[in-house]
Amino acid sequence: MSTKDYLSQAYRIDQRINSKLAQVMSLRDLLGKATVTLSGTPKAATSNPHSMEDTIAKMVDLENEINEDIDTLIDLKAEITRRIKRVENTEYQTILELRYLCFKRWEEISVALGYSMQHLFRLHDEALEAINFSER
């Protein structure tokens, strides 16, 4: 795995967490729309009497997955932070932190640091080379 791929793992986990959170919100919306029929008329034969229970179970499962992903993300970010702090050049550290821990877009980093995109990309390449991954 390349250094860039390793550092990008945190962003991918964060994306998965956000996707699962959106799924949980969607399931909650479905539950909110569910209505209980209190009339004495029988329900259609195709109706699933356990659909609300199934939806709640799916929500709980997703929330458990989210919690596991958050734990993984926290551990990974701590490890990435340790590796970034080993880089001697503080300018490199800042670029790596903004990109791989704060998930900033290149344009945002460029503006924040006052660098052209070309200069920022050059510094980023140098910063990636400065990270030591031999101790994995």
Contact map, one row per residue, 1 for C-alpha under 8 A:
1110110000000000000000000000000000000000000000000000000000000000000000000000000000000000000000000000000000000000000000000000000000000000
1111110000000000000000000000000000000000000000000000000000000000000000000000000000000000000000000000000000000000000000000000000000000000
1111111000000000000000000000000000000000000000000000000000000000000000000000000000000000000000000000000000000000000000000000000100101000
0111111100000000000000000000000000000000000000000000000000000000000000000000000000000000000000000000000000000000000000000000000100000000
1111111110000000000000000000000000000000000000000000000000000000000000000000000000000000000000000000000000000000000000000000000000000000
1111111110000000000000000000000000000000000000000000000000000000000000000000000000000000000000000000000000000000000000000000000000000000
0011111111000000000000000000000000000000000000000000000000000000000000000000000100000000000000000001000000000000000000000000000000000000
0001111111110000000000000000000000000000000000000000000000000000000000000000000000000000000000000001000000000000000000000000000000000000
0000111111111000000000000000000000000000000000000000000000000000000000000000000000000000000000000000000000000000000000000000000000000000
0000001111111100000000000000000000000000000000000000000000000000000000001001100000000000000000000001100000000000000000000000000000000000
0000000111111110000000000000000000000000000000000000000000000000000000000000000000000000000000000001101000000000000000000000000000000000
0000000111111111000000000000000000000000000000000000000000000000000000000000000000000000000000000000000000000000000000000000000000000000
0000000011111111100000000000000000000000000000000000000000000000000010001000000000000000000000000000000000000000000000000000000000000000
0000000001111111110000000000000000000000000000000000000000000000000000001000000000000000000000000000000000000000000000000000000000000000
0000000000111111111000000000000000000000000000000000000000000000000000000000000000000000000000000000000000000000000000000000000000000000
0000000000011111111100000000000000000000000000000000000000000000000000000000000000000000000000000000000000000000000000000000000000000000
0000000000001111111110000000000000000000000000000000000000000000010011000000000000000000000000000000000000000000000000000000000000000000
0000000000000111111111000000000000000000000000000000000000000000000000000000000000000000000000000000000000000000000000000000000000000000
0000000000000011111111100000000000000000000000000000000000000000000000000000000000000000000000000000000000000000000000000000000000000000
0000000000000001111111110000000000000000000000000000000000000110010000000000000000000000000000000000000000000000000000000000000000000000
0000000000000000111111111000000000000000000000000000000000000010010000000000000000000000000000000000000000000000000000000000000000000000
0000000000000000011111111100000000000000000000000000000000000000000000000000000000000000000000000000000000000000000000000000000000000000
0000000000000000001111111110000000000000000000000000000000000100000000000000000000000000000000000000000000000000000000000000000000000000
0000000000000000000111111111000000000000000000000000000000100110000000000000000000000000000000000000000000000000000000000000000000000000
0000000000000000000011111111100000000000000000000000000000000000000000000000000000000000000000000000000000000000000000000000000000000000
0000000000000000000001111111110000000000000000000000000000000000000000000000000000000000000000000000000000000000000000000000000000000000
0000000000000000000000111111111000000000000000000000001100100000000000000000000000000000000000000000000000000000000000000000000000000000
0000000000000000000000011111111100000000000000000000000000100000000000000000000000000000000000000000000000000000000000000000000000000000
0000000000000000000000001111111110000000000000000000000000000000000000000000000000000000000000000000000000000000000000000000000000000000
0000000000000000000000000111111111000000000000000000000000000000000000000000000000000000000000000000000000000000000000000000000000000000
0000000000000000000000000011111111000000000000000001001000000000000000000000000000000000000000000000000000000000000000000000000000000000
0000000000000000000000000001111111100000000000000000000000000000000000000000000000000000000000000000000000000000000000000000000000000000
0000000000000000000000000000111111100000000000000000000000000000000000000000000000000000000000000000000000000000000000000000000000000000
0000000000000000000000000000011111110000000000000001000000000000000000000000000000000000000000000000000000000000000000000000000000000000
0000000000000000000000000000000111111000000000000000000000000000000000000000000000000000000000000000000000000000000000000000000000000000
0000000000000000000000000000000001111100000000000000000000000000000000000000000000000000000000000000000000000000000000000000000000000000
0000000000000000000000000000000000111110000000000000000000000000000000000000000000000000000000000000000000000000000000000000000000000000
0000000000000000000000000000000000011111000000000000000000000000000000000000000000000000000000000000000000000000000000000000000000000000
0000000000000000000000000000000000001111100000000000000000000000000000000000000000000000000000000000000000000000000000000000000000000000
0000000000000000000000000000000000000111110000000000000000000000000000000000000000000000000000000000000000000000000000000000000000000000
0000000000000000000000000000000000000011111000000000000000000000000000000000000000000000000000000000000000000000000000000000000000000000
0000000000000000000000000000000000000001111100000000000000000000000000000000000000000000000000000000000000000000000000000000000000000000
0000000000000000000000000000000000000000111110100000000000000000000000000000000000000000000000000000000000000000000000000000000000000000
0000000000000000000000000000000000000000011111100000000000000000000000000000000000000000000000000000000000000000000000000000000000000000
0000000000000000000000000000000000000000001111100000000000000000000000000000000000000000000000000000000000000000000000000000000000000000
0000000000000000000000000000000000000000000111110000000000000000000000000000000000000000000000000000000000000000000000000000000000000000
0000000000000000000000000000000000000000001111111000000000000000000000000000000000000000000000000000000000000000000000000000000000000000
0000000000000000000000000000000000000000000001111110000000000000000000000000000000000000000000000000000000000000000000000000000000000000
0000000000000000000000000000000000000000000000111111000000000000000000000000000000000000000000000000000000000000000000000000000000000000
0000000000000000000000000000000000000000000000011111110000000000000000000000000000000000000000000000000000000000000000000000000000000000
0000000000000000000000000000000000000000000000011111111000000000000000000000000000000000000000000000000000000000000000000000000000000000
0000000000000000000000000000001001000000000000001111111100000000000000000000000000000000000000000000000000000000000000000000000000000000
0000000000000000000000000000000000000000000000000111111110000000000000000000000000000000000000000000000000000000000000000000000000000000
0000000000000000000000000000000000000000000000000111111111000000000000000000000000000000000000000000000000000000000000000000000000000000
0000000000000000000000000010001000000000000000000011111111100000000000000000000000000000000000000000000000000000000000000000000000000000
0000000000000000000000000010000000000000000000000001111111110000000000000000000000000000000000000000000000000000000000000000000000000000
0000000000000000000000000000000000000000000000000000111111111000000000000000000000000000000000000000000000000000000000000000000000000000
0000000000000000000000000000000000000000000000000000011111111100000000000000000000000000000000000000000000000000000000000000000000000000
0000000000000000000000010011000000000000000000000000001111111110000000000000000000000000000000000000000000000000000000000000000000000000
0000000000000000000000000000000000000000000000000000000111111111000000000000000000000000000000000000000000000000000000000000000000000000
0000000000000000000000000000000000000000000000000000000011111111100000000000000000000000000000000000000000000000000000000000000000000000
0000000000000000000100110000000000000000000000000000000001111111110000000000000000000000000000000000000000000000000000000000000000000000
0000000000000000000110010000000000000000000000000000000000111111111000000000000000000000000000000000000000000000000000000000000000000000
0000000000000000000000000000000000000000000000000000000000011111111100000000000000000000000000000000000000000000000000000000000000000000
0000000000000000000000000000000000000000000000000000000000001111111110000000000000000000000000000000000000000000000000000000000000000000
0000000000000000100110000000000000000000000000000000000000000111111111000000000000000000000000000000000000000000000000000000000000000000
0000000000000000000000000000000000000000000000000000000000000011111111100000000000000000000000000000000000000000000000000000000000000000
0000000000000000000000000000000000000000000000000000000000000001111111110000000000000000000000000000000000000000000000000000000000000000
0000000000001000100000000000000000000000000000000000000000000000111111111000000000000000000000000000000000000000000000000000000000000000
0000000000000000100000000000000000000000000000000000000000000000011111111100000000000000000000000000000000000000000000000000000000000000
0000000000000000000000000000000000000000000000000000000000000000001111111110000000000000000000000000000000000000000000000000000000000000
0000000000000000000000000000000000000000000000000000000000000000000111111111000000000000000000000000000000000000000000000000000000000000
0000000001001100000000000000000000000000000000000000000000000000000011111111100000000000000000000000000000000000000000000000000000000000
0000000000000000000000000000000000000000000000000000000000000000000001111111110000000000000000000000000000000000000000000000000000000000
0000000000000000000000000000000000000000000000000000000000000000000000111111111000000000000000000000000000000000000000000000000000000000
0000000001000000000000000000000000000000000000000000000000000000000000011111111100000000000000000000000000000000000000000000000000000000
0000000001000000000000000000000000000000000000000000000000000000000000001111111110000000000000000000100000000000000000000000000000000000
0000000000000000000000000000000000000000000000000000000000000000000000000111111111000000000000000000000000000000000000000000000000000000
0000000000000000000000000000000000000000000000000000000000000000000000000011111111100000000000000000000000000000000000000000000000000000
0000001000000000000000000000000000000000000000000000000000000000000000000001111111110000000000000000100000000000000000000000000000000000
0000000000000000000000000000000000000000000000000000000000000000000000000000111111111000000000001000100000000000000000000000000000000000
0000000000000000000000000000000000000000000000000000000000000000000000000000011111111100000000000000000000000000000000000000000000000000
0000000000000000000000000000000000000000000000000000000000000000000000000000001111111110000000000000000000000000000000000000000000111000
0000000000000000000000000000000000000000000000000000000000000000000000000000000111111110000010011000000000000000000000000000000000100000
0000000000000000000000000000000000000000000000000000000000000000000000000000000011111111000010000000000000000000000000000000000000000000
0000000000000000000000000000000000000000000000000000000000000000000000000000000001111111000000000000000000000000000000000000000000110000
0000000000000000000000000000000000000000000000000000000000000000000000000000000000111111110110000000000000000000000000000000001001110000
0000000000000000000000000000000000000000000000000000000000000000000000000000000000001111110010000000000000000000000000000000000000000000
0000000000000000000000000000000000000000000000000000000000000000000000000000000000000011111110000000000000000000000000000000000000000000
0000000000000000000000000000000000000000000000000000000000000000000000000000000000000011111111000000000000000000000000000000000000000000
0000000000000000000000000000000000000000000000000000000000000000000000000000000000000000111111100000000000000000000000000000000000000000
0000000000000000000000000000000000000000000000000000000000000000000000000000000000000010111111110000000000000000000000000011011000000000
0000000000000000000000000000000000000000000000000000000000000000000000000000000000011011111111111000000000000000000000000000001000000000
0000000000000000000000000000000000000000000000000000000000000000000000000000000000000000011111111100000000000000000000000000000000000000
0000000000000000000000000000000000000000000000000000000000000000000000000000000000000000001111111110000000001000000000000001001000000000
0000000000000000000000000000000000000000000000000000000000000000000000000000000000010000000111111111100000000000000000000001001000000000
0000000000000000000000000000000000000000000000000000000000000000000000000000000010010000000011111111110000000000000000000000000000000000
0000000000000000000000000000000000000000000000000000000000000000000000000000000000000000000001111111111100001000000000000000000000000000
0000000000000000000000000000000000000000000000000000000000000000000000000000000000000000000000111111111111001000000000000000000000000000
0000001101100000000000000000000000000000000000000000000000000000000000000000000000000000000000011111111100000000000000000000000000000000
0000000001100000000000000000000000000000000000000000000000000000000000000000100110000000000000011111111000000000000000000000000000000000
0000000000000000000000000000000000000000000000000000000000000000000000000000000000000000000000001111111100000000000000000000000000000000
0000000000100000000000000000000000000000000000000000000000000000000000000000000000000000000000000111111110000000000000000000000000000000
0000000000000000000000000000000000000000000000000000000000000000000000000000000000000000000000000111011111011000000000000000000000000000
0000000000000000000000000000000000000000000000000000000000000000000000000000000000000000000000000010001111111000000000000000000000000000
0000000000000000000000000000000000000000000000000000000000000000000000000000000000000000000000000010000111111100000010000000000000000000
0000000000000000000000000000000000000000000000000000000000000000000000000000000000000000000000000000000011111110000010000000000000000000
0000000000000000000000000000000000000000000000000000000000000000000000000000000000000000000000000000000111111111000000000000000000000000
0000000000000000000000000000000000000000000000000000000000000000000000000000000000000000000000100110000111111111100000000000000000000000
0000000000000000000000000000000000000000000000000000000000000000000000000000000000000000000000000000000001111111111110010000000000000000
0000000000000000000000000000000000000000000000000000000000000000000000000000000000000000000000000000000000111111111000000000000000000000
0000000000000000000000000000000000000000000000000000000000000000000000000000000000000000000000000000000000011111110000000000000000000000
0000000000000000000000000000000000000000000000000000000000000000000000000000000000000000000000000000000000001111111000000000000000000000
0000000000000000000000000000000000000000000000000000000000000000000000000000000000000000000000000000000000000111111100000000000000000000
0000000000000000000000000000000000000000000000000000000000000000000000000000000000000000000000000000000000000110111110110000000000000000
0000000000000000000000000000000000000000000000000000000000000000000000000000000000000000000000000000000000000100011111110000000000000000
0000000000000000000000000000000000000000000000000000000000000000000000000000000000000000000000000000000001100100001111111000000000000000
0000000000000000000000000000000000000000000000000000000000000000000000000000000000000000000000000000000000000000000111111100000000000000
0000000000000000000000000000000000000000000000000000000000000000000000000000000000000000000000000000000000000000001111111110000000000000
0000000000000000000000000000000000000000000000000000000000000000000000000000000000000000000000000000000000000100001111111111000000000000
0000000000000000000000000000000000000000000000000000000000000000000000000000000000000000000000000000000000000000000011111111100000000000
0000000000000000000000000000000000000000000000000000000000000000000000000000000000000000000000000000000000000000000001111111110000000000
0000000000000000000000000000000000000000000000000000000000000000000000000000000000000000000100000000000000000000000000111111111000000000
0000000000000000000000000000000000000000000000000000000000000000000000000000000000000000000100110000000000000000000000011111111100000000
0000000000000000000000000000000000000000000000000000000000000000000000000000000000000000000000000000000000000000000000001111111110000000
0000000000000000000000000000000000000000000000000000000000000000000000000000000000000000000100000000000000000000000000000111111111000000
0000000000000000000000000000000000000000000000000000000000000000000000000000000000000010000110110000000000000000000000000011111111100000
0011000000000000000000000000000000000000000000000000000000000000000000000000000000000000000000000000000000000000000000000001111111100000
0000000000000000000000000000000000000000000000000000000000000000000000000000000000000000000000000000000000000000000000000000111111110000
0000000000000000000000000000000000000000000000000000000000000000000000000000000000000010000000000000000000000000000000000000011111110000
0010000000000000000000000000000000000000000000000000000000000000000000000000000000110110000000000000000000000000000000000000001111111000
0000000000000000000000000000000000000000000000000000000000000000000000000000000000100110000000000000000000000000000000000000000011111110
0010000000000000000000000000000000000000000000000000000000000000000000000000000000100000000000000000000000000000000000000000000000111111
0000000000000000000000000000000000000000000000000000000000000000000000000000000000000000000000000000000000000000000000000000000000011111
0000000000000000000000000000000000000000000000000000000000000000000000000000000000000000000000000000000000000000000000000000000000011111
0000000000000000000000000000000000000000000000000000000000000000000000000000000000000000000000000000000000000000000000000000000000001111
